[in-house]
Amino acid sequence: MRSTPPNRPAGHRAWRRIGAAAAAAAALVLAGFGTAVQADAATAQAKVTWTAAPCATPKHKGELACNSYRVTGGLTAFEKQQAARTGVTPKAADATTPSGYGPSNLQSAYGLTSAAASNGSGETIAIVDAYNDPNAESDLATYRSYYGLSACTTANGCFKKVSQTGSTTSLPSSDSGWAEEISLDLDMASAICPKCNILLVEATSATMANLGKAVNEAVTLGAKYVSNSYGGSESSSDTSYDSSYFNHPGVAITVSAGDSGYGAEYPAASRYVTSVGGTALKTSSTTRGWTETVWKTSSTEGTGSGCSSYDAKPSWQTDTGCSKRTISDVSAVADPATGVSVYDSYGVTAGWYTFGGTSASSPIIAGVYALAGTPSSSSYPASFPYAKAGTSALNDVTSGNNGSCSTSYLCTAQSGYDGPTGWGTPEGVSAFTG
C-alpha cells in the first residue's frame, strides 16, 4: 500500500491577485447596482490558494495520507457570498473570524436544517484519525460555542477521546498535522449533527493496521457511524483488511474518496464502506439555493473516483464500467475554494481556518447517516443511497470531471450515477436510512 496518493502536487497553488476588484465592487454598491453585479465583482477578487495539510505527506513508510487542504489566501466562496450580500469586501484571512461555510450553510445546502434541529440525540459519530490532538476538546468547544451549538464535552458525556485500544489516558504521540485533520473532522460532525455524541479514536500511527484497529474499537464502543478521512493506494491485502476492519453490518462507515483526481484509493474502495466524493458548493438562484459541480483543481488534484483492482462489486452497485467496486457512492463539499470553517490551535496560530478535501465530505456524510437514525443490525448502509437513486432525496451533480478515463462516467459527472459524485449529495436524510 502506498504511503501517499498518486501525483499529489507539492506545496500550494497560487494565482495572481486582481487588485482593482475591491474598488470596483465598492463603486457598484454606491451606484446602486444589484447583488448579482456585486457578486460578479467579488468573484473577480484574488483566487483562493491553499496547501496540503501536513498529514497529506506521511512521516513514515507504510502510513496513509489524510485528505485535507488548508486555505492560505484569497476569498473563499463563503466570503464572496458575504461580500455580495453586504457590499463590503472582506479583509484577508487572519484567523480571527471564520472564512468558510459554517453549520447553517451546510445544513441549508443539504436540506438538513430541520433534521439537525431535532434528530441525533443519543447517536454517536466516531471519528477515526491517527496520532493525538491534545487540543481536540478545547478546539471543538470554541467551534461549537461560536456557532451557537450546545456544549459537547467529556464532562457532559457528549465527547470522548480514546486510543485504538480504548484507553482514555494512554494516548498516541501528538502530531500537529493530524491535529488539523482531527479538528476538521470533529467540526464537520458537529456542523451536521449538533445533537450527536462524538467519539474520537486516535490510532497509534497512520498505518492501515492501526487505523483499522481504531475502526474496530469505535464499533466496540458502540458507534453506529464511523468517519475515515484517509487513504492510500490499493494492494492485494485489501480484501483481508475488509474482513478484519470494515465488515461491520449495522454500522455506517464513511471513507473519503481521495484528493488526487481520477484513480482508486483504499479504504474508499472497500465494498463495506460508503465512499464519499467531493464537490464544489456555491450559492445560486435556483429553488435549492445552491449548486454543485465535481471538485477538480487540476489533473492531479480533485475528488477521487474509479474502479477497484481488488474489491468485489457489492450487490447493490450495478454500473457496468467497473467489473469490481466503483468509487464513489455519494458526495459532499470538498473544494477548498468553497471550503468549510474549522477552528484549530495545535501547531498553528490558534484561530479560524478554511479547509477542503474529501476529508471534509466524509464526516459530513457520517453526520447525515446519524441524523437519519440507527441502521438495522444486518444492513450495509452503503446500500441505502442506491435505494433512493434518481429521486429528490439526492441532489444529482451533473457537471464537471476529475480527470480523463476511457469510460466517461467514471470521471465525468452526468445525469444519474457517476464516479466522482456517486448518486449525488444529500437532500435531507431519507437516502441515508434503511
N, C-alpha and C positions, 0 to 999 in steps of 0.2 A: 504493500500500500504506500503510495507516495506521501510525502510529508507536506507538500504544498500543491494547491490547484494548478493545472497546466497554464502556461503562458501568463501567469499573474504579472501585471506590469509593476516595475519598481517605482516606488515613490508616488507622488500625486501629479495629476494633470493640472495644468494652469492655462488660463486663457487671458488674453489682453483685455484690460478693463476699457469700457467705453465711457469716458468721463463726462460727456455732456448730458447724459440721460437724466441725471438728478435735476439739473436746472430746467430741462425741457419739461419734466413731469410737473415741477412747481409752476411753470408758466401756464401749462394746460389747466391746472387747478384754478389759478387766478382768472383764467379766461372763461371758466365755467364749463369746460368740456366734461363729458360723462366719464364714468368709471371705466368703461371699456377702453377709451383712449388712454386714460391714466394707466390702465393695466398694460397696454402696449408699451408705454413709456417705461414702466417699471421693468418690463421684460427686457428692455434694451440695456438694463444695468449689467454690471460685471457678471460673467458666467461663474457658476459655482465651482469651487475647487475642493478637492478632498484628498485624503491619504488613507491607505490601507491601515487598519488597526494593527498594532504590533503583533497581536496573536495570529494575524494572517500569514506571518512568516514564522513557522515553528522554530523553537530554540534547539530542539534535539531531533536526531534522526528517528523516524518512525512515528513522529507526532502528527496529528491532524491540524488543519488550519481553521480558524474561525472565519466567518463570512461577513465581515463588517468593515465599513469605511467611515471615517470621521471627517466632517466638512471643515475646511480650513479657511475659506474665504468666499466672497461673492454673496449674492442674495438668493436664498432658498425660495422654493415655491410658497412657503408659508409667509415669508417676508414680502414677497411680491403681492401676495393676496392682501396683506395688511396695508401695503402702500396703495393698492388700487382702491381700498375702502376708505382710507383716511387722507390720501393725497400727500402723505409725508413719507419721504424715503427713509428707511431705517438706517441707523448707523452701522458701521462694520461690526461684525460679530465680536463681542468682547467677553463672552462667557457670563455676563451678569444677568441676561434675560434670555428666555427661550427663543430660538430662531428656527425651530422645526414644528411639525404638526404635534399637537397635544391630544389628550384623550377625547375632547369633544369633537375635534376634527376627524379623528379616526372612527369614532362611533358614528358620526354623521355619514362619512364616506361609505361605510359598510352596513348601514341600516340597523345599527346596534344600540341606538340611544335608549330605547325603551327597555330592551333586554338587559343592558348594562346597569340600568337603574333598579331592576327588580330581581335579576337572576344571579346565581353564583354562590350564594351563601352556603357554606358547608362543603363546597368543592375545593379541591387542592390542585393547583397547577405546579408541576415540578419543572424547575429549570436545571438542566444538566450542563455544566461547564467544567473546565479544567483549572486547577490551582485555586488559591484563595484570594478573595477580595475582602480585606479586613474592614472596609468601609461600606460594605454592601447594605447593611441595615440602615445606617445613618443616611446614606445617599438616597435610598429608597424613600425614607421618611421625608427628605427635602422635596423630592419629586411629587409625592402624594400630597404633601401639605400645600405646595404651590398651586396645584390644580384642584384643590378642594376635595380630594379623595380621603376617605376615612383612614385613620392610622392603621398600619399593618406592621406590628412589632412582635418580637419574641415574647414580651410581657403580656400582650393581649391574646397570644395564641395564633395570630394570623401568619406570622413569619417564622420560619425555622431554617437554620443553616447547618448542614451536616457534611461529613466526609463521605467517600464512597462506601465506607463500612458502617455508616450511620452514626459515627461519633460526633458529638457537638463540641468537643474540646480538643481532640487530636485532628487538626485540620491540615491540609496541604500547605506547602510554602506559598507565600504571597507572590503575585505576579501582576504588574500594572497593566500589561496588555490584555490579559484575560479579565482583569477588573473592568476595563471598558466594556467588554462583551457582556459581562455579568450585569452591569448597570443597564445596558441596552435591553437585555432580556427581561430583567425584573420590571423595568419601567413599562415595556410593551404589554406584559401580562397584566400589570396594574391598569393600564390605559383601557384595555378591552374588557376586563372582568374585575372591576374595583372591589367587588364584594368577595372575591375568591381568596382563599388562603394561598400562600406561596411557600413552596419548599425548594430551597436552593441546595443542590447536591454537587459538591465540588470533588472532582476526580483528582487523584494524586498527580497525574500528568495527562497530557493530551493524546495518549495512545488509545487505539480502539479498545484494547483490553480494559484499561482503566475507565474510560468513558462508558463503555458497555456495562461494567460493574456498577457504575453510578446510576445508569438507567435501571438496572435490576433493583438497586437499593431504593430508588424513587418509587417503584411499583410495590416493593415490600412494605414501604412506609405508608402505602395507601393512596398514592396519587393516581388519578384516572386520566390525567393529561400530562404529557411529558414532552417538553420542547428541547430540541437539539439544534444548535446553530453552528455546526462544524462539518467538515468533510475532507475527503482525500480521494485519491484515485482508487478505482476498483481493483480487487485482487481475487484470486481463486479461493481465498479464505472467507469471502463474504457470506457464502451460504452457511458456513459454520457460525459466523457472527450472528446471522439471522436467528438461528435456533438458540444460541447462547444468550443473546441480549435483547432482541427485538420482537420475539414471538410472544406477545402478551395480549391474548384476547380480552376484550372489555376495557382496553386502555387505548386512548388516542395518543399516539406517538407522532409528533411532527418533526420534520427534518428539513433544514434549508437546502435548496437545490444547488447552491454554489454561485459564485460570483465571477466565473471566468468565461462566461458566454457558453455557446453550444458545446456540450460534452457531459457525459455522465459522471456523477460522483457517488461515493458511498459514505454514509448510510442512507442518503436520499434514494438510492436505488433499491433499498430493501423492500421486498413485497409486503412487509408487515407495517410499514410506516406511511404516513401522509407526506409525500414530497411536495414542498412548497416553493413555487417560483416567485419571481419578483416583477413588479410593475412600476411605472412612473405614474404618480397620482396628482392630478391637478383639478382645481375647481372649474366648473363650466356652467353654461346657461341651460343645460339640459334639465329635465324634470328631476333626475337624480341629484343634480348639482355638482357632480364630479365626473371626471373622465379618466380612463386609464389606457396606457399602451405598454407594450413589452419594455422592460428596462434593458437598455443597451447603451453603453457609452462608446465602446469600440469593439473590434472583433475579438478582443481578449478580455473585455470587461462588460459584464451584464449577467442577467439571470442564467442559471444552468438549465439544461434540458438534454434529452437524448435517450438512447437505448442502452440498457444494462447489458454487459457482456456475460454476466453470471447468474443474476437473479431471475427466477422463473416469473412469468407473467401471472399476476393474480387473476382469479376467475372473473372479477368484476371489470377488468380492463380489457376492452375488445378492439382497440385500434389495431390496424394491420401493418403499420410501418415498422414495428419492432416485434421480433419473434419472442423476446423476453420482456422484462419490465420496462415500461416507458416512464420517464420523468418529464413533467410534473403532474400532480393531481389537481391542485388548486393554487392560488397565488394571492399576494397582497403587496402593499407598497414596499419597495426596496431601493429605488433610485436615490442616491444621496442628494441629488439636486431637488428632490421632493421629499426629503428625509424627515425624520422624527426627532423630537426633543428628548434629550437624555441628560440627567444630572450625574456627574461623576467627579470624584475628588482624589482618587488614589493614583499617584504618579503623574498627575497633570495639575494645572491650575484648577482649583476647585470651582466648578461652575457648570453652566449650561452648554451643551454641545448638540450638534445635529449629526445624526448617524443614518447610514443607509446600508445596503447589502441585504442579502436574503437572511442574514441573522435577525433582521427586523421582522421579516414576514413570518418566520416560523413561530415565535411566541405570540404573534397576533392571531394566527390560526389556532394555536393551542387555546388561547383565550376564548375564541369563538366556540370551539368544542365545549369548553367549560360552561359557557352561557347556555348552550343547548341542552346540557344535562348529562347525567351519568350514562355511558354506553351500556348496552346489555352485556352480560358476562361472557357470552360466547362470540360476540361480534368483533369484526375488524373495522374500526371506524374509518379507515382509509376508503372503505367502500361507500360510505354514506353520501358523499357528493355525487357519486355516479348514479345513485337512485334519483337524484334531482337534476340530472344533466339536461340542459336545454330549457330549464324553467326559470321563472323570475326569482327563484331562490339564489341564483348566482348571476353576477354581472359578467356577461361574456366580453372578453377582451379580444378585439378583432383587428388590431393594427400593431405593427412593429415586428421586429425579429431580433434574435440574439446571435446571429451569425449565418453561416452557409451550411447547407446539408443537402443530401441527394433526395430526401423525401421531405417536401417543403413544410408540411405541418409540424414536423419535429423541431423546427427552428423559427417558424414564421406564424404569427397569430392568424387565426381565421375564425369564421363563424363556427361555433361548436368547440370540440376538443382540439387543443394544440399543445405541443410540448412546453413552450416557455411559460404558459399561464394555466395549463390544465383546462378544467371546465370553467375557470374564471375566478372571481373574487366574491366574498360573501355579500349577500343582500339579506340581512337578518340571519337567523340561526337554523332555519328549517333544513338546510342542506347538510347540516352537521349533527343530526340526530338520527338514531335508528335503533 
